[in-house]
Amino acid sequence: MSNTKKFNVNNFLKPPAFYYPGYHWLVVSPLSKEILSSQLHDMNSQGAKNVTPMPIPRDFRPESMPSTMTPPDYLSKEYLQAYIELVKQVHRLDMKLWLWDEGGWPSGSVCGRIVQENPALAQQILTRKVIEPKKGNIVTVPSDALSAFIYQGSTFIRRLQPGTKEKIERDDVKIEIFQAKRNTAISNSMPIYPDLLNPKSTQRFIELTHDAYKRTIGGYFGDTIPAVFTDEPKVANPPWTDDLAADFKKKKGYDILAHLPSLFDAERQKGMQARIDFFDWWSNRFACAYFGQIHEWCRENNLFLTGHLGGDHNTIGARIYGFGHIMRVLRHFDIPGIDTIW
């Protein structure tokens, strides 16, 4: 509170709706104006003055979370028209509505549509394959490999370039091959997820979701609608993206492609700096490419950014749930959140 304003005890005893507890309101049924109005009035009478409608459309986990209910398609004309009526009701009741930015969760995919329209934006994961060829074999390093390494026993021999052929002249040879794999497989249990280290993915996410709401209910931003909630966005473990090697070299001064084995061997003291630098690079990129862009959009549209990260109650969540440096990410939230479902 500004020190130029006097404390008003009435505002403390009867605070505006913004300061009341908020409730996630799962929307899984047809968006009936009568039903929504009835539920809103009921919540308002019970002191639930902040609501966050969470759309659970048909294309969110159709097998693992089946429903006999039939809500309209996420962000369809029918959906947005019903949402207008919902916001008007919230406004008339002097309540607040926080936008949920995804159909289901995790945020960032628009129920898989980003990758469906552009498979090049699919989430990427760094993979390691170890082969043990026999003496006399000829091994071809895949042309799409990032890098490969040949060993005699546990002794490193040299790095192999993508697309090259290597004749095995000795026994006890091991070759490590590193690739970036895009996940474009269609699944009925989870929408296809985009590469959130790529700023283009978030740009498209904003265009399809945030801008669609702005065109429909933007007049209520900053008043009836004070905030946007983003839920558990993530990257793969370990993650990759198209410009990672080039930007890493620019930022850190050396070639991460020459140190990929260190990223998979946490016990190797020699590779510790590479692991630290790699984590620092991708966690910073994630904070900027996803949260930074959305936070900027929210500020431009008079909205707070809020939400939480998957596994944020757990110190290993940074890698396992793919959010990186938690404080670096939370600095982009106007209202930082943490999940307490444990």
Salt bridges, closest charged atoms under 4 A:
ASP59 OD2 - ARG113 NH2 3.65
ASP73 OD1 - ARG58 NH2 2.84
GLU85 OE1 - LYS33 NZ 3.60
GLU117 OE2 - ARG204 NE 2.38
GLU166 OE2 - ARG158 NH2 2.28
GLU176 OE2 - ARG128 NE 2.65
GLU207 OE1 - ARG204 NH1 2.87
ASP223 OD1 - LYS96 NZ 3.37
ASP231 OD1 - HIS308 NE2 2.93
GLU232 OE2 - HIS308 NE2 3.30
ASP242 OD1 - ARG182 NH2 2.65
ASP243 OD2 - ARG285 NH2 2.82
ASP247 OD2 - LYS251 NZ 2.83
ASP247 OD2 - ARG285 NH2 3.84
ASP255 OD2 - ARG159 NH1 3.40
ASP265 OD2 - ARG268 NE 3.84
ASP280 OD2 - LYS252 NZ 2.55
ASP280 OD1 - ARG328 NH2 2.95
ASP312 OD2 - HIS308 ND1 3.10
ASP334 OD1 - HIS295 NE2 3.14
ASP339 OD2 - HIS308 NE2 3.25
